[in-house]
Amino acid sequence: MPKPTLPQELDHLVELISLHDDGIGMDALLQALSDQIPRRTLQRRLALLIDQGRIQSSGGSRALRYMRRQMVPEASNDNQVTTAGKASSEMYVPTSPESEKIKAFVRQSRHLRTPVGYKLEFLEQYHPNLTAYVPLGLREQLHKLGRSPAEQAPAGTFARDVLNRLLIDLSWASSQLEGNTYSRLDTERLIEFGQAAEGKNAFETQMILNHKEAIEYLVCNPEHAQLNTDTIIALHAFLSDGLMADPSACGRIRSRAVEIGGSVYLPVALPQRLEELFGIVIKMAAEIQDPFEQAFFLMVHLPYLQPFEDVNKRVSRLAANIPFIRHNLCPLSFIDVPQQAYVDAMLGVYELNRIDLLLDVFVWAYERSCQQYVAVKQNLVPPDIFRLRYRQALAELVAAIVRSDAFATEIVVRAKIPAQVAEADKDHFTELALAEFKTLHAGNAVRFGLRPLEFAAWQEKHGGAS
C-alpha cells in the first residue's frame, strides 16, 4: 500500500482530534499515534492545521490542548451569502452560496458522509461544446484577462516569454497544494541553482524538480502541448518520477484499486474499465473548443477518474495549461491558492459531483495568475526573432573573425557568413554581426565560445568595446 501523503496524514490528525470534544494534549496525541512520528514533526503539523483554520488550541505550556475549529452554521436563506470562510482567520477564495454548501458538507466528519463510487452519468451528462461548466459570460471575461499582448504570436509564445517565472511559481504552488513545505524562495534556489533547501526531505525536493521537468516539456516544445493520452501519460511520468511506491507505476494507467485519504469516494477499480474511461475523458476534452472550458473539464474529470496510482491532481493542474499554451493565453500557476480551498473543492467533485466550489477556485486562481504574468509580459523587451533564429551562426562568425585575427569590417563579415544564413537574410545578418562587435568585450565574449586570453589578444590589436 502506498505511503500516506501529507494531506492524508493531516486529515487523519484532524479526525483524531475531532474525537475529543474537550480537546487533546500533545502527549495524548503522540500516544494515540503510537509514536509513529517525532514530537517536533507533530508540532509542525499541528501548527499548519491551525494556520489552515482546521483546528484551534487553548491553554498554554503543558496544559495546551488542541480541538477542531467549529464551523459557522450555513445561512438558512439560500439567497443569503454565507461567510463561513470569511468569519474565521482561514485563508480562502471568494465563494458563492452554492459553494458554501459544498464546503459545509465536505468538512463534516467522514462517518457523516456516505461512501460513494464512480458515477458514469457524471461524465455521460457532459456533451462537448453543448454543456458548459464555465458560463459563457465568465469565459469571455477570462479571455479578456488572459489575452496575450501579442495575440498573433505563435502558440506557446506567452508561456515561453514568462517561462523562468512560471517554472518557479507553478512548481512551488502546485507542490504546496500537495503539502510540500518548500518556500517560494527555496524553490527558486533549487530551480535556478540546484540548491536543495536545508531541512527538507528528498521527497519534497524531487517533487519540485519533477514539476520543473514537466513544465519545460510542455512549454519549450509546442508540439508536446497536445491534448491526447500520450501527453497526459508523459506528464505523469515526469511528475511521478522517483515518488511512486512502485516505480513501474510511473507513466502507466493503474492496475489496482486506490483510496483517497480524507474522502469517502472510491474510484473505479477494474483496470480495463479504467483504461477505456481514460481514453473517453481525453477524447471528450480534446473536442472542447473553448480553452477555459477545456482546462476546467480536465481539472474536474482527471482527478475524479484517478487514472494513476498517485499524482493525479498534479497531472490535472499541468494538463489544464495545455489549452492556454496552445491558444497563447496567460498560463495558470495556482499561485497563492489556499490548500484547504482546493482540497474542499476536489472533495465536492469526488463525493457530490458538484463543481461550483472548484470553479470558484479555478476562476480566482486564473485571475491571480493574470495579475502576475500579463504585467510581467508587458514589461518584457520583445525578443529579437531574427537573432534567435541565427544565434548559432552569429556565434560561429564572431569566433571565426576573432580567431583569424581579422578586422570586423563589412567585407570580412560578408565573406565569413555561415552557409545556413539564407541569401535574403544576409544584409540583415551583416548588420547584426557588426552591431555585435561594437558591444563585444571581455565580459560577454564567452557567449561566443571565446577564451579570455584569445579575445584579449584580438582586442589589443583590433580594438573593440571597453
N, C-alpha and C positions, 0 to 999 in steps of 0.2 A: 504494500500500500504506500502511495507517495507520502512523503513527509508533509505535515500540515504547513500551509503558508502562514505568514504573519497575520493577515486578516482573519484566517480561520482561528488562529490562536487567540486573537483579540476577542472574537465572537465568543469563544469558549469561556474566556475570562469574564466577560460581561454576564453570560448565563450563570456562571458560578456565583458571582456577586449578587445577581438577582434573587438567588435562593434565600438570601439573608435580609429580611425587611429592616432589621436594625443595624445593618452594616456588618462588615467583617474586617478584621485586622490583618496586618501583613503576615504574622506568624501562622495564623489560621489558614490564610490563602496558600502559603508555602506547603503546609501540611496537606491541604486538600489536593494540591497539585502533585503530591508525593515527591516534593523536592526535585521536580523534573527540570526546573530552570533555576539559575542562580538568583539570589536576592536582588542584586543590582539590576539584572535583566527585568525582573518582575517590577521593580520600582520604575524603570523607564517605560514599561508598557502601561502601567497604571497612570503615569503622568501623561502619556499620549492619549489615553482614553478620556482623561479629564479635559485635555485640550480639545478633543473632538466633541465634548459635551455629552458623552455616553454614560459617564459615571461622575459622582461627586464625592468629596471627602469631608469628614468632620473630625473635630478633636485635634490634638497635637501630640507630637513626640510619640511615646509608646502607646498612647490612647487613640492614635489616628485610626479611623475606620473608613472603609470605602462602601458606597452604596450606589445603586443605579439611579441616574438622574430621572426625576419624574417628568413625564411629558405633559405639556399643556393640552387640555382636552380640546377636541375638534369643535368648531363652532356648529351650532345646531342648524343655522340658516345656510343653505347651500350657496346662496349668493354672497355671503359674507366672506371676505378674505381672511383666512386663518393666519395666525402669527406664531405658530409653534416654533419655527426655526428662528424667528426674529426676536422672540421673547427671551431667549437664552443667549449665552455668550458664544454659542456654537457658530462656526463659520458655515454658511450655506449659500445656495444660489436663490434668486427670487423665484417663487413658486406660485402656481395657480391653485385655486381651491381644489381642483381635481387631484393635483399633485400632492397636496397636503393630506388628502385621504389615503393615497398610496403610502405616503411616508408614515402615517399613523399605523397603518396595517402592518407594514413590514418590520416596524420596531416593537411589535408585540413579541413576547417570548415564543420560542419555537413551538412549545406544546400547545399554544393557542392558534397555530396556523396549520391548516390541513395539508398533509403531503399531496403533491400533485406531480404528474408525469408530463412528458412532452405532448403537446396538443397540436396535431397536424392541422386542425382547422384554423389555427392562428396564422399559419403560412398560406393555407388554401384561400383564406379570405382576402389575401393581398393580390391585386392584379396590376402589374407594372404599367405605369402611365395612366392608370384609371384610379387606383387607390392612391391616396396622398396622406402619409404620416405627417409631413410638414406642409401646412396650409399654403396656398398659392401666395397670399399676401406676405406671409413670413418668408417664403423663398425669394420673393422679389426684393425684400428688404436685405436679406443676406447676400444676394447677388450684388447689390449696390455697395455693401460694406466690403466684400471680398474681392471686388474687381481690381485687376492689376492696373497700375498706372500706365503700363504699356500693353494694352489689350491685344494688339495684333502680333505680339511676340510669339515665338514657337512654344508649344506645350512644355510645361515644366520650367519655363524661364523664371517665373516668380519664385518658386521654391528654391531654384539653384542660386538666385541672387541673394537670398537670405539664409543659405544653407548653413553657414557657420553658426549663426544664432539658433536656427531650427534644430541642429544636432544637439545642442546643449539643452534647449528648452523642452523639446519633445522627449528626449531621453530621460531627463530629470522628472518631468511632470508625469509621464506615463509610468515610470518606475515607482514614483511616490504613491500613485494610486494603488500599487500593489504592496504598499507598506515599506518600501525601500527608504532608508534613513539618510541617504546621501543628501547633502545640501546642494543648492544650485552652484555655489562656488566650488564645492568638492567635485561636482560633475564637470564643470568647466576645466578644472585642472586635470581631471582624468582624461577627458576627450582631447584637450589641446596638447597636454604634455605627458600623458601616460602615467600620471602620478596617482596611485591609489590612495584614498583617504585613510588616515590612521584611525584605528578602532573599528573599521568596517570589515565585515567578513567577505570572503571571496565570492559568495553567492550574490551579494549586493553589487560588488564591482563588476562581476560578469553580466549581471542584468543590464547595467548601464551600457557596457561595451556592446552587448548584443543589440540594443536599440540603435546605437550609432551605425553598426554594420547594416541593419535592416533599412534604416532611413537612407543611407548612402545608396543602397541597392535600388531603391525606388526613384530617388531624385537625380542621381548622377547619370543614369541612362534611361531616358524617357521610354525606351522600348520595354523596360521592365514594369512600367506603371500600367499594366494591362489587368483588366478585371476578369481573371479566369482562375480555374482551380490550381494551375501550376504556380501562379504568382502567390496565391494565398498559402499554399504549402511551402513555398520558398520563404515567405515571411516567417512562418512558424519555425522553419529550420534555423533561420538566423536568430530569432528571438529566444528559442529554447535551447540553443547550443550550450552544453555543459550544465544545464539546470534541471534536466529530467532525471527522475529516479531510474528510469530505464532508458539508456542512451539511444536504443533503437527506435524509441517513440518519437524522436526528433524528426520533424518533417514528414510525419506519417499519420494518417487517419487512425484514430484509436481502435483497438480491437477488444476492449473490455469496458465494463461499466465504471462510471465515476460518480462521485458525490460532490456537492458544492458546500463547503463549510459555511455554517450560519444560515443555510437555506433548507426548506423542506421540498425543494424541487429535485426531481430525479430525471436526468436526461435520458435520451434513447440509449439502449444498451446493445442492441443487435448490430454487429459490425456491418453486415450487408445493407441493412436499412439505413444506417448512419451514412455510409458512403453514397448511397443513392440520394438521400436528402441533401447532403453537402453539395452534390452536383446541381441539384434543383435550385438551392438557395443562391449559388453563384450565378447560375444561368439567369434567374429572375433579376438579380441585382444588375447584371450586365445589360439587361433590356431597359432599365430605367434611364430615361433621358436627362432628367434634371440632376445636376451633380450633388445638390444638397439632399434631395430625396434619396439618392443613391447612397451617399455617405451614411445617412441616418439608418437606412434599411440594413446596411452592414453592421452598424453598431447594435442594432436590435437582434438580428437573426443569427449572426455568427456565434455570439456568446450563448444565445438561447439553445442552439443546436449542440454546442460543446463538441465540435468535431475532433478535437485533440484531447489528449490526456490532461494537459495543463496549458497555460499561456494563451487561452482562447481570447480573453478580453484584450490582452496586449496586441494580438493579431488584428482584432477588430478595429482598434484605435489607429493602427498604422494603415490598415486597408481602407479606412474611411478617408484617408488622404489621397488615395488614388484618383478619385474624381476631381479633386482640387488641383492635382498636378496636371491631369490631362486637360482641364479647362483653364489652366493658367490663373487660378484663383488663389487667394491667400490660404496658406496651409493651416491646419488645425493642430495646435500644440498641446492643448489641455492645460496650459499654464494657469496656475492658481485655482484649479478646480478642486473644491473640498472633497477629500476622500469619502467622507460619510455620505455626501450628497450623491456621489457616483454609485456607491455601494447600495444605498437605498433605491436608487433608480433601477439598477440591474435586478435587484430582488423583486421590484414591481413587475418587471418583464418576466422573470422566471416564474413567479408564483401567481400572478394575476393576469399576465399577458396585457398589461397596461403600459402604455408608452409615454404618458403625459409627463411624468417626472424626468424621464431620460431626455425627453425633448426640451424641457426647461434647462437641463444641464448642457445639452448639445448647443442650444442657441446662446446661452450665456458664455460657454467656452469659445464659441466661434467669434462672438463679438469681442471677447478679451484678446483672442489671437489677432484679430484685425487691428486692434489698437496697437499691438506690438509691431506687427510686420508691415502694415501699409505705411506707417510712419517711417520705419526703417528703410523700406523700399524707396520712398520719396526722397530720402536723404542720400541714397547711393549715387555715385557717379556712374552714368550709363557705361557698360562695358564696351570696349573697342572690339567689335566682332571681327574686323579685318585683321587686327593684330593677333587676336586669339587664334584665328584660322592659320596664320603663318608664323606662329610663335616659334616652332622648331626651326623653320627656315631662317628666321631672323637670328636665332642663336647661332646657327651654323655660319651664317655670313659674318657676323661680328667677330666670332672666334677666328674665322679664316683670315680676315683682314689683319687682326692683331698679330696672329702667329706668322703671317707672311711679311711682317714688318713694313706694311704699306700705309700710305696716307688714305684717310677715309674720304675720298673725293667721289663725285657722282660717277665719273668714268670707271673708277675702281669698283664701286658698289655694283654698277650695272654688269660689269664683267664677271662678278662673282655671285650673281643671283642664282640660288639653287634651282634645280630643274623643276621642282614641284610647284614653283610660283607660275601661275597662269600668265600667258602673254598679255592679256588685258589688264592684269593687276601689277605689271612690272613698274609702271610710273609711280603708282601709289606706294608700292613696296620700297622703291628707292627713296622716296620722301621719308617714309617711316624709318628706314635704316639710318639716313643722315641725321634725323632728329634724335635717334637713339645715341649716336656718337656724341652729340652735343651735351648730353646729360650723363655720359659714361664716366665713372670714377672708380677708385679702388674699392669703395664700399659696395657698389652694385655690380661690378664686373663678374662676380661669382655666378650671377644668373646665367651667364653665357658659358660657363664651364672653364673660365679663365683663372689660372692660379695667380696669387698676388704678385709674385716676382715677375712673371712673364708680362702681366699688364703694366707693372711699374716700368719695365724696360721700354715697352712701346710708348707709354705716356711721356717718359722723359725725352724721347726722340721726336714724337709727333704731336705732343700736347694732348688736350682733352679737358674735360670738366675738372675743376679743382675740388 
